[in-house]
């Protein structure tokens, strides 16, 4: 009798624990997915800002190099 009840009870408890931890993991995964989406949005915004600042920085330098090349005759 103990050979049937013990393993059956262990199986039932382990199935309950697996279901409970699975639900907990699903909620954590959903929260992390929301955070990833927010960070992706911020990253796109930062990327656009960096592109604009890079162009603003490089454009005057390129114009200065062009003017120097014209003065030197290259």
N, C-alpha and C positions, 0 to 999 in steps of 0.2 A: 504494500500500500504506500509506504514511504517512497518507494522507487518511482511512483507515478506522480504523487502529489508534489514532491520537492522540485523536480525539474519543470513540471507544469507551472508551478507558482513562480519559479525563476524566469520562465519564458514570458509569462504574463507581465511581471514587473519590468523586465527588460523591454518589452514592446511598449509599455506605457512610458517608460523613461525615454526611449528613442523617439516616440511621437512628441513628447513634451519638449525635448531638446531640438527636434526638427522645427517645431513652430517658433521656438526662440531664435533659432538660426535664420529662419525665413524673415522674421521681423528685423533682425540685424542687417541682413542682406538688403532689404528694402531701404533701410535708413542709409546704408552706405551708397546705394545706387543714387539716392537723392543728393547726397553730398558730392558724388562724382559729377553729376549733371551740373550742379552749381559751380564746381571748380572748373569744369570745361567752359562754361559761359564766361567766367572771370578770365580764364586763359586766353580765350578768343579776344576779349576786350583788351587785355594787356598786349597781345600780339599786334593788334591794330595800332595801339598807341606807340609801341616800339617802332613799327614800320614808319609811322608819320614822323616821329622824332629823328629817326635815322635819315630820312630824306631831308628833313630840315637841317640836319647837321652836315650832310655830305654835299648838298647842292651848293652852298657858298664856297666850300673847299674846291669843288670841281670848277666853278666859275673862276676862282682865283688862279688855279692851275692853268686854265685855258688862257687867261689874261697874261700870265707869265710866259707861257709858250709863245703867244703872239709877240710879246716884247722881245723875247730872245730870238725869235724867228724859226721856231721849230714847227 
